[in-house]
């Protein structure tokens, strides 16, 4: 009976700790996003671009210019402007994009899945290739294999995205013709896919349009591989570091003395004890891919949130820039805080 009561007490404490953790998570998220909106709003207002000129044009008369400026509340103090922005944000109103003539909110939900699709494939590559590479490098520490893997990691981590992307397009698309070029689909397939999730591979698979699926796959392979290289480099480097920390431990020596195979020692014992740290690393890598896809999307004309923000910036569409920045920042901050909460939940010693 005492044991049962003790068990109930432990569960209650665990549930209370879990609930408080999520309360802290939501409060941290709200405060961080509030700070993010403030920073992005102020940056948008101090940028050397005149949103009024972007709307009315350079040939508009002074009366029209002043009227639009008053409608945008640009003559009000910046704190008042920010309050109006927050009020509209709470109702889901981010304004209308001058680039697409659509509500910015609908634009964000239309373009963000393309970035999500690209980053998801990249992180799958990062985990599928980076983890085994990191483990192999740690097990063969100091050997030629380890040196070669570390060199590959260094090159992958430090090579300029823009330079690698241009070279990849020139070699695999223009020279060899192994993959399709920029964009998500060939021109003949544009408008033929029903946008259920706005992720082109999923939508074409759901509708059974396998010829379009293959075409979409040919388009996505280069940009996804490019961002995948950076996730591979980061995840393999961290995996190697975690494994090097675990392999000299006494429990590993004990497992070997018991006669376990080297494969079991490495994967079932050493690697298992790195899983908590690796989960947080993978989440952070995923957040970085979502944030850092802007250059890749620009190079490959990939219609994601990064390209949307870039085009909006060139067209002085400040509200669209703010909306896109807020969307990317929200995803990045949320994943960062989530990784911290998961680490605390899976490893009570960190609490």
N, C-alpha and C positions, 0 to 999 in steps of 0.2 A: 504493500500500500504506500509506504514511504517512497519507494522507488517510482511508483506511478505518479505520486504528487510531485516528486522532484522532476520527473520528466515533463509534467505539465508546466511547472515553473520555468524550466529551461526553454520550453517552446514559447511560453508567453514572453520571456525576455528576448528571445530571438525575433519574435514577431514585432515586439515593440521597437527593437533596434532596427529591424527592416523598415518599419513604418516611418521612424524618425529619419532614417537614411533617405527615403523618398521625399519626405517633407523638405529636408535640407537640399535635395536635388532640385526640387521645383522652385524653392526660394532662390537658390544660386542661379538657376536658369533664368528666372524672371529678372533678377538684378543685373546679370551679365547682359541679357538682351536689351535691357533698358539702357545700359551704358553703351552697347553697340549701336542702338538707334541714335543716341545722342551724338556719338562720334561721327557716324555716317551722315547724319543730318548737317552737322556743323561743317564737315568737309565738303558736302554738296553745296553749301551756301558760300563758302570762301573760294570755291573753284573759279578760275578766271573765264567763266562762261556765263553769258547772259541768257537765262531761260526765256525772257520776254522776246529777245531778238529771234530766238529759235522758233518761237510761236508765230510772231507777226511778220518776221522778215526785216531785212535791213532798210527797206524802202517805206516802211509804215510811218505815218505821221505821228507827231508828238501826242496828240489826243488818244489815238489808238494804243500807243505804247504805254501811256500813263494809266489808261483804263485797265489794260491787261495786268500791269504791275500791281494795281490795287486789288484786282481779283485774286492774284497769287499771294497777297498779303506781304509782299516783299518790302514794303515801307514800314511794317510793324517791327518792334524789337525782336531779336532772334529767339528769345525765350517764348514770346507769344507765337511766333511761327512754329516753334517746336511743339508747343502745346496743341496747336491746330493739327499738326502732323500726327501726333500721338492719338488725338481724338479720332481722326480719320482712320488711322491704323487699327484702332480697336474695333472699328466697324468693318474692317476689311477693305477699306477704300484707299488705294495707293495712287489713284489718279488714272489717267489714260495715257498710253504710250503714243508719242508722236511718230514713232518709227513704224508701228504696226496698226495704229488707230484702234487698238483693243485695250480693254482694262488691263492694267499692269498685273493684277492678281491672276487673271486668266493666262496671261503670257508666261508668268513664272511657273504655273502648274503645267503649261504646255512644253516649256523648254527644259525645266529642271530634270524630268525623267531621262532625257538624252544624256545629261551629265551623269546622272545616277547609273545609267546603263554602262557608260564608259568606265566609270570608277569601279563598278562592281566587277567587271571583267578583269580590270587591272589588279584588284585586290585578290581575286581568285588565283590569278597568275602569281602574285606575290607570295601567297600562302603555299600554293602547290609546288612552286619551284624554290622559293626562298627558304622555307623551313628545312627541306632535305639538304639543301646546300649548306645551310648554317650548321646543321648537325654533323654532316660529313666533314666540314672544315674543322669543327671542334674536336672530333674524334681523331682526325689526322693532323692535329696541331703541330706546326713546325715542319711538316713534310712538304714536298713539292706540290702536292694536291692542295694543301691549305694555302700555300703562297699564291697558287694560280687562282683559287677562288677569291682570295682577298684582293687580288689585282682586278679581277672582273667586277667585284663589288665596288671598288674604288672608282673604276671607270664609269660604271653604271650610275653611281651616286653623284659624280661630279661633271659628267658630260652635259653641255648646255642643251636644253630641251629644243630650242629653236633650231640650232645647228643640226642636231640629230634628226629632227623631224623633216627638215628640208632634204637632207641626204637620203633618208629613208624613202621619201616620195620620188626623188630622182632615180634611185636605184631600183626599188621594187615595183613602182608604178610606171614611170616613164621608160626606163631602160629594159627591165625584164618582163614587165606586164603581168606579174604574179598576182597583184591585188588591184582592186578598183581605186579610183582616185578620191579626191575630197568629196565631202558631203555624206549623207546617209544612204542614198539610193541613186541609181542611174536616173537620168531625166525621164525616161519612158515609164518608170514605175511611180513617179511622183503622183500623189493623190489616189493611188490604188489600194492603200492599206487603211483599214478601219482603225482609227486611233482609240483603242480600248485602254491601254496603259500608257501610251506615248513612248513606250520602249519598243523600238522597231523589231528586234529579234523576237520578243514575246508576242507582239501583235501579229506578226506574220506566221508564227507557229500556231497561235490560237485559231487563226482563220485558215490554216492549211495551205498557205500560199508559199510553197517550198521553193519555187523558183525565185521569188522576191526575197525569201529568207537567205538563200545562198548569195544573192547580190548584196544584201545588207551585211552579211557576214564578211564578204570580201571588202566592203567599205570600212568596217569597224576594226578589222584585224590590225592595221598599222597604228592608228591612234591608241587603241587599247594596249597594244604591245609596248608602245612608247612609254605610257604612264606605268605599265606593268613593270618595266625595267627598273624604275625608281622604287617601286614597292618591293620588288625582289631584292634589290640592294639593301634597303633599309631593314626588311624583315630577316634576311639571312645574316646580316651583321649583328642584329640583336639576338637572334637565335644562337649564333656562335658564342656570344658573350655569356648568355645564360647557361649554355651547356658546359662551357669551360669552368664556370663556377660550380656546377653540380658534379662533374666527373671525378674530381679528387676526393669527394666526400666519403666518410666511413661506410655509409650504407651501400655505396657502389662496390667498395672492396668486399663487403660482406656478401653481396649478391654474387660476385664472381667466385668467392671461396665456396659458396654453396653449389657451384657447378652450373649456374645458369648460362645460357648461350650469350654471346656478346650482343647479339641483336636484341634479346630480351632485356639485358642490362641497360642498353642504350635507350630503347624506346619505351619499355614498360616501367622503368625506374627513373633514370636520369631525365628523360624528356617529359615524363608525366609531372615531375616537380617544377618544370618550367612553364607549364600550361597556363597558370594564372597570370604570370607576367606576359606571356605571349598573347593572350587574349586582349589585354590592354594595348599592347603594341600594335596588334592588327587593327583594332578600332581606331587608334590614333593615326595609323597609316591610311586607313580608309577616309578619315576626315581630311587628311592632307591632300589626298587625291581629289576629293570633291572641291577643295579650295584651290588646288593648283592646276586644274584642268583648263584654265583660261588660255594659256599659250598653245596647248595642244589643240583646243577647239578652234583657235584662230588659224593655225597652220593648216588644219585639215577641213576648214569650213564646216565644222561639226556643229549643228544647230542646238547647242546646249546653252545653259545659263551664262557661261563665260563669254561666248560669242555674242549673246544678247546684250550683256553689259558693255562689251567693247564697242559694238555698233551703236548702242545708245549714247555712249560717251562721245563718240565722234559726231553724233547728231545733236549734242548738247541737250539730250533728254535726261535731265537730272533726276526726275522722279523715278524713271525706269532704272537708272544707275543705282539709286538708293534702294529700290525694291530688290534688285538682283543681289546687291551687296548684302542686304539684310537676310535674304534667303540663304546665301552661301554661309554667311556668318552664323545664322541660326543653326544650320546643320553642323558646322564645325564646332561651335560651342556645345551644342547638345551632345554630340558624340564624345567630346572631351570630358564633360561632366559625367556622362554615362559610364565611360571607362573607369573613372575614379570611383564611382559608386559600385560598379561590379567588382573592382579590385578589393574594396572594403568588405563587400558581401562574401566573396569567395575566400578571403584571407582575413579572419577576425583579428589577427595579430596587428594588422595595420590600423585598426580602429582606436 
